[in-house]
């Protein structure tokens, strides 16, 4: 029984790591999408990749930083 619990814990930890990396990859893609397409598409990608319900504070912080970068670029291009 303990061996099964340990294996399950390892699998959960691996899944969380993969999800976080996928989220960070999405942030990188969002920056590129902003440059190639639009603010709206980049924002939508970030919203999907990092939902408000996410408990990964580092990922949420990275998403906020990415949104700030995109917003500043959008502001600069309009003014």
C-alpha positions as protocol buffer text, in pm:
chain_id: "A"
residue {
  index: 1
  type: UNK
  ca { x: 0 y: 0 z: 0 }
}
residue {
  index: 2
  type: UNK
  ca { x: 277 y: 249 z: 84 }
}
residue {
  index: 3
  type: UNK
  ca { x: 457 y: 177 z: -241 }
}
residue {
  index: 4
  type: UNK
  ca { x: 143 y: 270 z: -437 }
}
residue {
  index: 5
  type: UNK
  ca { x: 104 y: 596 z: -245 }
}
residue {
  index: 6
  type: UNK
  ca { x: 469 y: 684 z: -306 }
}
residue {
  index: 7
  type: UNK
  ca { x: 435 y: 617 z: -679 }
}
residue {
  index: 8
  type: UNK
  ca { x: 116 y: 823 z: -692 }
}
residue {
  index: 9
  type: UNK
  ca { x: 294 y: 1111 z: -517 }
}
residue {
  index: 10
  type: UNK
  ca { x: 579 y: 1100 z: -768 }
}
residue {
  index: 11
  type: UNK
  ca { x: 333 y: 1100 z: -1059 }
}
residue {
  index: 12
  type: UNK
  ca { x: 145 y: 1399 z: -915 }
}
residue {
  index: 13
  type: UNK
  ca { x: 470 y: 1589 z: -864 }
}
residue {
  index: 14
  type: UNK
  ca { x: 573 y: 1516 z: -1223 }
}
residue {
  index: 15
  type: UNK
  ca { x: 234 y: 1630 z: -1355 }
}
residue {
  index: 16
  type: UNK
  ca { x: 257 y: 1957 z: -1162 }
}
residue {
  index: 17
  type: UNK
  ca { x: 606 y: 2019 z: -1301 }
}
residue {
  index: 18
  type: UNK
  ca { x: 487 y: 1951 z: -1656 }
}
residue {
  index: 19
  type: UNK
  ca { x: 185 y: 2178 z: -1611 }
}
residue {
  index: 20
  type: UNK
  ca { x: 403 y: 2461 z: -1482 }
}
residue {
  index: 21
  type: UNK
  ca { x: 644 y: 2426 z: -1775 }
}
residue {
  index: 22
  type: UNK
  ca { x: 351 y: 2419 z: -2016 }
}
residue {
  index: 23
  type: UNK
  ca { x: 222 y: 2739 z: -1857 }
}
residue {
  index: 24
  type: UNK
  ca { x: 563 y: 2906 z: -1892 }
}
residue {
  index: 25
  type: UNK
  ca { x: 582 y: 2793 z: -2255 }
}
residue {
  index: 26
  type: UNK
  ca { x: 240 y: 2949 z: -2311 }
}
residue {
  index: 27
  type: UNK
  ca { x: 366 y: 3280 z: -2169 }
}
residue {
  index: 28
  type: UNK
  ca { x: 656 y: 3278 z: -2415 }
}
residue {
  index: 29
  type: UNK
  ca { x: 414 y: 3197 z: -2697 }
}
residue {
  index: 30
  type: UNK
  ca { x: 185 y: 3479 z: -2582 }
}
residue {
  index: 31
  type: UNK
  ca { x: 465 y: 3734 z: -2623 }
}
residue {
  index: 32
  type: UNK
  ca { x: 530 y: 3608 z: -2975 }
}
residue {
  index: 33
  type: UNK
  ca { x: 158 y: 3603 z: -3050 }
}
residue {
  index: 34
  type: UNK
  ca { x: 130 y: 3966 z: -2940 }
}
residue {
  index: 35
  type: UNK
  ca { x: 410 y: 4065 z: -3176 }
}
residue {
  index: 36
  type: UNK
  ca { x: 258 y: 3873 z: -3468 }
}
residue {
  index: 37
  type: UNK
  ca { x: -117 y: 3905 z: -3407 }
}
residue {
  index: 38
  type: UNK
  ca { x: -282 y: 4111 z: -3137 }
}
residue {
  index: 39
  type: UNK
  ca { x: -310 y: 4194 z: -2770 }
}
residue {
  index: 40
  type: UNK
  ca { x: -646 y: 4017 z: -2748 }
}
residue {
  index: 41
  type: UNK
  ca { x: -509 y: 3685 z: -2876 }
}
residue {
  index: 42
  type: UNK
  ca { x: -210 y: 3702 z: -2642 }
}
residue {
  index: 43
  type: UNK
  ca { x: -434 y: 3784 z: -2346 }
}
residue {
  index: 44
  type: UNK
  ca { x: -666 y: 3494 z: -2432 }
}
residue {
  index: 45
  type: UNK
  ca { x: -372 y: 3253 z: -2445 }
}
residue {
  index: 46
  type: UNK
  ca { x: -247 y: 3368 z: -2104 }
}
residue {
  index: 47
  type: UNK
  ca { x: -597 y: 3340 z: -1958 }
}
residue {
  index: 48
  type: UNK
  ca { x: -626 y: 2981 z: -2079 }
}
residue {
  index: 49
  type: UNK
  ca { x: -276 y: 2880 z: -1969 }
}
residue {
  index: 50
  type: UNK
  ca { x: -293 y: 3037 z: -1624 }
}
residue {
  index: 51
  type: UNK
  ca { x: -650 y: 3040 z: -1491 }
}
residue {
  index: 52
  type: UNK
  ca { x: -736 y: 3251 z: -1188 }
}
residue {
  index: 53
  type: UNK
  ca { x: -791 y: 2932 z: -991 }
}
residue {
  index: 54
  type: UNK
  ca { x: -426 y: 2829 z: -1036 }
}
residue {
  index: 55
  type: UNK
  ca { x: -240 y: 2775 z: -710 }
}
residue {
  index: 56
  type: UNK
  ca { x: 108 y: 2805 z: -865 }
}
residue {
  index: 57
  type: UNK
  ca { x: 211 y: 3147 z: -736 }
}
residue {
  index: 58
  type: UNK
  ca { x: 533 y: 3157 z: -939 }
}
residue {
  index: 59
  type: UNK
  ca { x: 340 y: 3090 z: -1258 }
}
residue {
  index: 60
  type: UNK
  ca { x: 77 y: 3351 z: -1170 }
}
residue {
  index: 61
  type: UNK
  ca { x: 353 y: 3602 z: -1104 }
}
residue {
  index: 62
  type: UNK
  ca { x: 518 y: 3519 z: -1438 }
}
residue {
  index: 63
  type: UNK
  ca { x: 181 y: 3562 z: -1609 }
}
residue {
  index: 64
  type: UNK
  ca { x: 136 y: 3902 z: -1444 }
}
residue {
  index: 65
  type: UNK
  ca { x: 483 y: 4008 z: -1558 }
}
residue {
  index: 66
  type: UNK
  ca { x: 408 y: 3893 z: -1912 }
}
residue {
  index: 67
  type: UNK
  ca { x: 79 y: 4084 z: -1916 }
}
residue {
  index: 68
  type: UNK
  ca { x: 259 y: 4392 z: -1789 }
}
residue {
  index: 69
  type: UNK
  ca { x: 519 y: 4365 z: -2067 }
}
residue {
  index: 70
  type: UNK
  ca { x: 251 y: 4324 z: -2332 }
}
residue {
  index: 71
  type: UNK
  ca { x: 42 y: 4607 z: -2189 }
}
residue {
  index: 72
  type: UNK
  ca { x: 339 y: 4844 z: -2187 }
}
residue {
  index: 73
  type: UNK
  ca { x: 420 y: 4759 z: -2547 }
}
residue {
  index: 74
  type: UNK
  ca { x: 57 y: 4812 z: -2644 }
}
residue {
  index: 75
  type: UNK
  ca { x: 48 y: 5147 z: -2464 }
}
residue {
  index: 76
  type: UNK
  ca { x: 373 y: 5258 z: -2631 }
}
residue {
  index: 77
  type: UNK
  ca { x: 244 y: 5163 z: -2975 }
}
residue {
  index: 78
  type: UNK
  ca { x: -76 y: 5363 z: -2926 }
}
residue {
  index: 79
  type: UNK
  ca { x: 86 y: 5675 z: -2779 }
}
